[in-house]
Amino acid sequence: MKQTKITLEEHEIPERWYNVVADMPNKPLPPLNPATHEPIGPEALAPLFPMALIEQEVSEERWIPIPEQVREIYTQWRPTPMFRAYGLEKALDTPAHIYYKYEGVSPAGSHKPNTAVAQAFYNKEEGVKRISSETGAGQWGSALSYACQLFGLGCEVYMVRISYDQKPYRKLMMNTWGADVIPSPSETTEAGRKILAADPESPGSLGIAISEAVERAVTDPDTKYALGSVLNHVLTHQTVVGQEAITQMEKAGELPDVVIAPFGGGSNFAGLSFPFLRMNFTEGKTIRCLAVEPTSCPKLTRGVFRYDFGDAIGMTPLLPMYTLGHDFVPAKIHAGGLRYHGAGALVSQLLHDNLIEAEAVDQIESFEAGVLFARNEGIIPAPEANHAIASAIREANRAKEEGTKRVILFNLCGHGHFDMSAYEAYFSGKLERHELSQQDIDTAISKIDTPEIPETAA
Amino acid sequence: MKQTKITLEEHEIPERWYNVVADMPNKPLPPLNPATHEPIGPEALAPLFPMALIEQEVSEERWIPIPEQVREIYTQWRPTPMFRAYGLEKALDTPAHIYYKYEGVSPAGSHKPNTAVAQAFYNKEEGVKRISSETGAGQWGSALSYACQLFGLGCEVYMVRISYDQKPYRKLMMNTWGADVIPSPSETTEAGRKILAADPESPGSLGIAISEAVERAVTDPDTKYALGSVLNHVLTHQTVVGQEAITQMEKAGELPDVVIAPFGGGSNFAGLSFPFLRMNFTEGKTIRCLAVEPTSCPKLTRGVFRYDFGDAIGMTPLLPMYTLGHDFVPAKIHAGGLRYHGAGALVSQLLHDNLIEAEAVDQIESFEAGVLFARNEGIIPAPEANHAIASAIREANRAKEEGTKRVILFNLCGHGHFDMSAYEAYFSGKLERHELSQQDIDTAISKIDTPEIPETAA
């Protein structure tokens, strides 16, 4: 029987997260206080996060033990399967071997619960009663709702109003798990009221939703805030994905030449690639790690490396990142999880040091790839995942042109069950191509007024 | 670490299907020709099904080998996991041990691909080019679309027009897998044109859709028909579920006292329970097998055992079944898969012989159960599955009242990702209770004019 699925046993779920900082030749620069431009210490983050997560955020330890209770919850869907994409290979008539790690088997349908469960655990440990967060398309919000429910924590999700109105099913999923979902801007916060006073019909934005969620955490001692990507500890939690993938590739008897993942804020990409990067750093391997962003939001391929805010309004510390400017508003592509102006500090430093690669894919190419994949592999992917599939196909076609074997691994980070309207738009020819002109990019970058990266570091 | 998930390895996927007919004390009565009321032979089914499936339909062999290629495709999602429902047990404060088998991990999100893949395989083997079928809510249609795509078969799905209009996402799922989805009634068939001539605004029905799909198969030599439940071979294909479950219960070191599954036409229930029934028949066990139907469509608990048509219009052979009458129109509950007027011949005979049990659950009780489950187990169930959960909770509460341990196993046959509007109706208090009066039942049954079961057999 042809081996298409590579499974692991429960005891093969990793026992620790991998912290790439330990092995980076250049460590990421510290965040800055936006007022003084001085580096901030861990204590500045205390109103937002429990201490255990802040320690992870600044840790330089290579391995961070996964608490027993978190691993126990991971067993509900982990180890996740890896598949050899024989169907897709045949359709492409390529000599490449294509593998994918499938994270859509989690209850929330994506990789997001890997960190949501961990964050809920540490909050619960420190006596937090409630977690606030924001969500756009809803993947992160639903993962956090699921995790909070498991620990008996309250969960308040500020959901961008236009998504709240247009995508009721993700909201209902969060309700089913007991979360309060508030359309943002709302009357429940100062930030929301200010926006509504200026524009009662505001459709909201991820930036506004972040501001509301952060305000809730800052003003209520029982509430902390949680973020689904960008930050170091979030990226570190996701490394269970890549660690499992290494064991699975060993079972398949191959080592990938290239590892590919979609790129929004960095957690998806880091989760799969950082453990492979460790093999480059410590075992002399030369595995290419390729981040795939949408052409409509190309911070890695066309942005600048400098300090910028993590949110749209400018409430967070300044972070060293590849960015298009914190008030850059990307086109409304269906891969909502990739519509973020900047890249996390770890990934930005790695890209700056040429230790990883990035490329951009248009959403029409991404859906062509997703439908080809669904027809030959049987799983309907999330729009975010389609970007990784498109790049995997590019690599496979290049292997065919060159007549060489190439081993490709990508992260199928979630299923598309809540994104069928995007497929409808694709099938009916309503999907738009989004290619930014050089002038668009120049205009966005010229508006950035936050500090530059010091010359010594850059 | 607490063992919540019981997994199997790939080699533990069953190598054969279990055919309960071999062990039934009373074999099911043969189908009748509706014109002559004489038993029909296999040849009468030849225009509809490939010969291999017709042979399975009438087989009395205990074990039917699963073709290697079908098992290979099963590996994409099988063996499916079983879980001990520690969270639900705790919420119910019950001494019962509750287990569930989770079939929602398949690409189409339910147990339906277990038979769809097998049916597509045998059609392909016999040179069929295209399969036609009907679908209501869309679970069966999407499973068949997925399976046909894998074998390069065309797939035409007649989808009840009101579902086609109201539930576009299942339709899009089928399109993504390359199927043609036709709103029924349609202009593509005689049956459809006749209905449209009488009522151009007809919302359609499952009965009309079946008629259209059957007509396509009968009139096109390259097209065969496929059914997702009711028939013997369909039920037999589903027994991979129960066979895996037995191995998993052995690993958990327990034997269920009661095995529970939702009941539409019988495939869900048969899949889980028939292999356990075999233990009753051949190993002297006394495992209760409980079929759960909606109170709005109570053929097992309030219907009559007699010959009736499989479709609403009366095109199929007459089958021996518990039925409410082939033109009974159940209330529009959200568990679309359970809105069928009759029960398959195998299950009907077993119920008639008191070898299995049945009970009915109202949809409000079913959604209360489903939400309790989602909040404590993390998976959002399909509305059909909620019926089994409700009965499992009843059993667990009874165990608590009696102060006895009870081992309960139910089939979580699918996820609810495409049914969130049903949860919305539940949360907003818009779900209706459907209890049929005795008069409703009497009226339905009094309209049945098909032959009675012969006294000697009944």
Chai-1 contact restraints between the chains, C-beta under 6 A:
chainA,res_idxA,chainB,res_idxB,connection_type,confidence,min_distance_angstrom,max_distance_angstrom,comment,restraint_id
A,M1,B,E72,contact,1.0,0.0,6.0,A-B,restraint_1
A,K2,B,E72,contact,1.0,0.0,6.0,A-B,restraint_2
A,K5,B,T75,contact,1.0,0.0,6.0,A-B,restraint_3
A,E72,B,M1,contact,1.0,0.0,6.0,A-B,restraint_4
A,E72,B,K2,contact,1.0,0.0,6.0,A-B,restraint_5
A,T75,B,K5,contact,1.0,0.0,6.0,A-B,restraint_6
A,P107,B,G378,contact,1.0,0.0,6.0,A-B,restraint_7
A,P107,B,I379,contact,1.0,0.0,6.0,A-B,restraint_8
A,Y146,B,G378,contact,1.0,0.0,6.0,A-B,restraint_9
A,Q149,B,R375,contact,1.0,0.0,6.0,A-B,restraint_10
A,Y169,B,M420,contact,1.0,0.0,6.0,A-B,restraint_11
A,L172,B,M420,contact,1.0,0.0,6.0,A-B,restraint_12
A,L172,B,Y423,contact,1.0,0.0,6.0,A-B,restraint_13
A,L172,B,E424,contact,1.0,0.0,6.0,A-B,restraint_14
A,N175,B,F427,contact,1.0,0.0,6.0,A-B,restraint_15
A,T176,B,A374,contact,1.0,0.0,6.0,A-B,restraint_16
A,T176,B,I380,contact,1.0,0.0,6.0,A-B,restraint_17
A,T176,B,Y423,contact,1.0,0.0,6.0,A-B,restraint_18
A,G178,B,R375,contact,1.0,0.0,6.0,A-B,restraint_19
A,A374,B,T176,contact,1.0,0.0,6.0,A-B,restraint_20
A,R375,B,Q149,contact,1.0,0.0,6.0,A-B,restraint_21
A,R375,B,G178,contact,1.0,0.0,6.0,A-B,restraint_22
A,G378,B,P107,contact,1.0,0.0,6.0,A-B,restraint_23
A,G378,B,Y146,contact,1.0,0.0,6.0,A-B,restraint_24
A,I379,B,P107,contact,1.0,0.0,6.0,A-B,restraint_25
A,I380,B,T176,contact,1.0,0.0,6.0,A-B,restraint_26
A,H417,B,H417,contact,1.0,0.0,6.0,A-B,restraint_27
A,M420,B,Y169,contact,1.0,0.0,6.0,A-B,restraint_28
A,M420,B,L172,contact,1.0,0.0,6.0,A-B,restraint_29
A,Y423,B,L172,contact,1.0,0.0,6.0,A-B,restraint_30
A,Y423,B,T176,contact,1.0,0.0,6.0,A-B,restraint_31
A,E424,B,L172,contact,1.0,0.0,6.0,A-B,restraint_32
A,F427,B,N175,contact,1.0,0.0,6.0,A-B,restraint_33
